[in-house]
Amino acid sequence: MQKPVTMRMLAKELGLSLSAVSKALNDYPDIGTETKTLVLSKAAELGYSPNILARNLARKTSNFVGVVIRDVSSIYGEMFKSLNEVARRCDLHLILYDTNNDTDVEKWCVQNLIDSMAMGLVVTPVSEDVSGIVEMARGRVPLVFLGGKVTDASVNYVCSDSTAGTEMALRHLIADGHRRIAMVCDHKKSSSRSSKLAVYRRLMGEIGEPERVFYSSEADGDIMQAGYCQGRRLLGSGEDVTAVFVVKDVMALGVIQALTEAGVKVPEQISVIGYDGIDAAALPMVRLTTVAQPRMEMAEKIIDILRRHAENVDAAPEHYQAMPELVVRGSSARL
């Protein structure tokens, strides 16, 4: 097997110093154009490939961003695609970890990425208590939290405005003549879920209707199964609702499955609105009305914050709330 071409071999071949070859390959400004062209030409001819790990060790940084997601089957798995597109435009590479909602795995992932000299970290945390993650990253690597679990002014975060998004969904249902509106929630606490509940309670109070909230539990299984279980529970509760607002699109798919199995027509008998804007919501057999998070806008802001803080890891924290969009499809209708 042929030995890989090294910078030392290039230097010997060209009769140049190792320092000159290194500067030419790394596009340093204090190396002449003629020398740079000569080195790059010879490198291409001999098939030179840089040792990225060695380069990272020398520079004590890298051009990769670690993305730690608590569940890739959620909206954040799809958000990763938008992040990846933006990162490529900025000549950055992403490394994805799925923690499967395990805080010990999350801690290991974050530490591993820091030790590997990641340029930055994007984390959708398992818990609202992110003090351990913040302490690990402090002064070492830029960190941005994604999603509604963290809205602490002392850290960088990017999320969508869940208060505005929930109001869009519920006011749309009310404008369509619905009054008896139920809400289906997951069991995991977050500032996003709290804000959605607060809007629901406020608007139900405005129209003089009682709260009809159905919470999932850990025993319900994954997100879609939890939606299915709560859809069955809603049907068995005796509540005569005409619409359901579900805090996640994936849960909404489970709710629709439960309603359909019971012979309840969507939207003719019960309208359903989800939240997130996952790709599956637009499928012809689904056509879910939803509040879509602006994934590309959020991805651009995350990369922007990371690049800025890579220059100064101790810079003041930045916060960004993106405005979601109501996307009306076939799962909701006027009464």
LINFEN-V335623 format. One record per run of one state. SS is the DSSP state (2 for helix, 1 for strand, 0 for the rest). FROM is the first residue (numbers start at 0). LEN is the number of residues. If there is no record, write none. Layout:
BEGIN
ss:SS from:FROM len:LEN
ss:SS from:FROM len:LEN
END
This chain:
BEGIN
ss:0 from:0 len:6
ss:2 from:6 len:8
ss:0 from:14 len:3
ss:2 from:17 len:8
ss:0 from:25 len:7
ss:2 from:32 len:14
ss:0 from:46 len:5
ss:2 from:51 len:8
ss:0 from:59 len:4
ss:1 from:63 len:6
ss:0 from:69 len:5
ss:2 from:74 len:15
ss:0 from:89 len:3
ss:1 from:92 len:6
ss:0 from:98 len:4
ss:2 from:102 len:13
ss:0 from:115 len:4
ss:1 from:119 len:5
ss:0 from:124 len:6
ss:2 from:130 len:7
ss:0 from:137 len:4
ss:1 from:141 len:5
ss:0 from:146 len:9
ss:1 from:155 len:5
ss:0 from:160 len:1
ss:2 from:161 len:14
ss:0 from:175 len:5
ss:1 from:180 len:5
ss:0 from:185 len:5
ss:2 from:190 len:16
ss:0 from:206 len:6
ss:1 from:212 len:3
ss:0 from:215 len:2
ss:2 from:217 len:3
ss:0 from:220 len:2
ss:2 from:222 len:14
ss:0 from:236 len:6
ss:1 from:242 len:4
ss:0 from:246 len:2
ss:2 from:248 len:13
ss:0 from:261 len:9
ss:1 from:270 len:6
ss:0 from:276 len:2
ss:2 from:278 len:4
ss:0 from:282 len:6
ss:1 from:288 len:4
ss:0 from:292 len:2
ss:2 from:294 len:17
ss:0 from:311 len:7
ss:1 from:318 len:4
ss:0 from:322 len:2
ss:1 from:324 len:3
ss:0 from:327 len:8
END
